[in-house]
């Protein structure tokens, strides 16, 4: 059973790109550690193809070689925050229509490959310097949900989940900058992904 993760820095999590077996320090490695003992008689291969700084257009450009060519059984697509963030950090205008078209193309190609597709919704915690992101981020999330309804075998509403848990626990417990997860947040991501993956394994 090969499970492939593709996305940005949240997935990358400082993985060693010279070592194809390295899963990084984030939710991918935590998921692998948690899932293996649940299925001791199943052989797993976990592949981390997260690249820090990627937008959906970067995912589309490398999708064939970094995803389709790997012939995975399950693909976790966790992408979207940089498409908004780069407007503010790099001056790259966010075009919702272009984003949606590219995201849908990526989702469609993954499904056409025969893999199960799990779409992980990007999230944005309510820290002061990121509040302005919501103008673009909320329509982006709505577009991802619409695409997931058509193509995904499973969808996880992480923005909704993190908005909920951060009401009772300090936001800093989950992210220092509103975007990159702490270890606690990475565990939460891993646990929710496992819940969605297990029906494909049982």
N, C-alpha and C positions, 0 to 999 in steps of 0.2 A: 504494500500500500504506500504509494508516494503522495505526500502532501506538500504542495508548493505554495510559498507565500511571496506575494509580489506587492510592492508599495514603495514608500518613501523612508525617511529616517526612523519613523516609529517601528517599522519592520526591520530595517537595517540594523539598528541598535548596536553600532560599532562592530559589526561582524568583520572577520578577517577575509577579505575578498580574494586572497591568494589560496585560501583553504575552502574548497566547495562544501566541506562537511561542517564548517563553523556556522552556528546559528545565531551568533550575536549575544547580547546581554539583556534582551528584552522579552517580549511576550512569546516569541517563537521558541526560544529555548525553554521557557517555562512550560509552554504547551507540550513540547516533546517530553519533558520530564514527567509531567502529570499524566499524559495519555498512554505512554508505554506500559506502565504497571496495570492499567485497566484492561489491556489486551495482551497478556503475556504470551499467547500463542500466535499472535499476529506479527508479521515482520513489517516494520515501518522504515521508510526513507523520508526524511524531512529536508526540504531544500529552501533556503532563505535567499530570495532574489530582491530583497529590499535595497534601494539605493537612496541615500540621503540627498535631499533636495529635489527629487523627482516630482514632476507634475504628470498629469494623465497623458500628456503628449509624449513625454519621455517613455512612459510605460508602453504606449502604442508602438513607439519606434523599436523597442527591444523585445516586444511581446513574443515574436516568433522564436528568437534564439534563447531567450531567458525563461520562457514559459512553455509554449507549444512544443518546442523541440525536446523538452524534458519528459514529455508524455506523462504528465501527472494524473493521478486518479481524482484528486481534489485540489482546487485552487482557491486560496484565500486572497481576495483583492481588497487591499486596504489603502485607499488613495483619495486625495481630494484637498487636503488642507493647504498644500503648497500652491495650488492653483489660485487660491484667494490670497494667501500670505505674500506671494511674490509681487502682487500689485503694490503692496506697501513697502516691501523690502527691496524689490528690484525694479519697480516701475513698469512691470509687465501688466498691461490692462487685462482684466478678467472679462472674458466673453462667454456668457452663460450658454449661448447656442453652440459655440464651437466646443466648449467643454462637454456639453451633453452629447453632441454628435460623436466626439472622440471616445468618451466613456462607453457609449452604447456600442461602438465598433469593437472596443476591447472586450466587453462582456459577450458580445455575439461570437467573436472568434474563439474565446475560451470555451463557450458552450459547443460550438461546432467541432472542437477538438475531441469531444466526448467526456471531458472532465466534469465533475460536479463543481459548481461555482458557488462559493460563499462570499457574499459582499459584506464587508465590514464598513459601516458608515463612519466617515470621519467625524471627529468631535472637536469642540472648542469650548474650553472652560472660561468662566466669566472673570477674567483678570482685566484690570483697568486699561492696559494698552492694547488689548485685543477686542474690546467692545465694538469698535468701529468696523471690525471684520464681518459682523453679523449681517450687514446690508447685502453683501455678496454671498456669505456663507449659507444663510438660511435657504435662499433659492437654489443654491448648489445641492444642498442636502435633499431638498424636495425633488430635484431632477434625478439624483441618484436613486431615491426610493422608487420613482416611477420606472426607471430602467431595471431595477432589481425585481420589480413585480413581473416584468416580462422575461427576464433572463436568469435570475438567480435561483438556485435550489434552496438557499437559505440566506437570510438577511439579519444583521444585528444592528439595532439602532443605538450605536454607542453614544451619540450626542445626547440622546434622551436619557440613557443610562447614567452618564456622567453628570448631567444636569441634576438628576434625581439624587444620586449619592452625595453630591457636593453640597446639598442643602443641610445635611446633618453632620457632615465632616468638613473640615477646612479644605478649601480648594488646593492649598499647597500640599496636602497629603497625596494628591493625585497628579499634580503638575506644577512646576515652578513658574512656567511661562504660559500656561493655558493650552499648550499643544503637546509637548513631549511628556510622556507618562513617567511617573515615578515607578519604583519597583511594585508598590502597592497597586497602582493603576495597571501595570503590566500583568499582574496576577489576575486582576479583574477581567482584563481583555482575554487572557488565556482561558479562564474558566468559562466565559460566555461562548468563546469559539468552540470549546470542547463540547458543550451542550448541543451546538448546531451540527458538529461533525459526527457525533456518536450514532445518529440514525443511519448514516451511510456505512457504518462499520458493523452494526449489529445484525 
